[in-house]
């Protein structure tokens, strides 16, 4: 049976949506983790996802490093398939790069089992990036508009939970994220909106 755009099978549409979402997200294996082992590459990839295509020069300016460093790390990210050239921009002098995916997924336990030293270095890099994001926000609070100061939150809560309860809580949190998710982070900001970071760290304080 042929179908017009208005006659889409809802199950087919769900499958198409899931496939499109998969294309926007990359699942890290040990090889991709190795490519992201350097903290600067993780930061560069994050900047490309948030602010859109950049050159080695613009990335160097944002990160406070020289263009030789950003050029080298861009090549490493490109070899891993995490960034690609933006053919719609650039010239013989300036090469523009964009993120190949909008998000990253990884299984920390699996990576720690396969490549413990590499995985620990990668996870420490993520923790460092989270801390830098938070300190950047704190430094900017004094000059931030009052409405953003009031809307923002730094908080932590201690629970007594079993592993299954923590997993259930995280599923609920992720569902809230999905409700407010921005389909395309590189699209122009709506009026009154800003790039907003919500960081989650949920873990046992100690295990016996």
Secondary structure, DSSP 4 states (H G I P E B T S, - for coil): ----GGG--HHHHHHHHHHHHHHHEEE--HHHHHHT-SHHHHHHHHHHHHH--EEHHHHHHHHTS-HHHHHHHHHHHHHTTSEEE-TTS--SS--EEEES-SEEE--HHHHHHH-HHHHHHHHHHHHHHHHHHHHHHHHHGGGS-HHHHHH-----------HHHHHHHHHHHHHHHHHH--S-TTSPPPTT------------S---
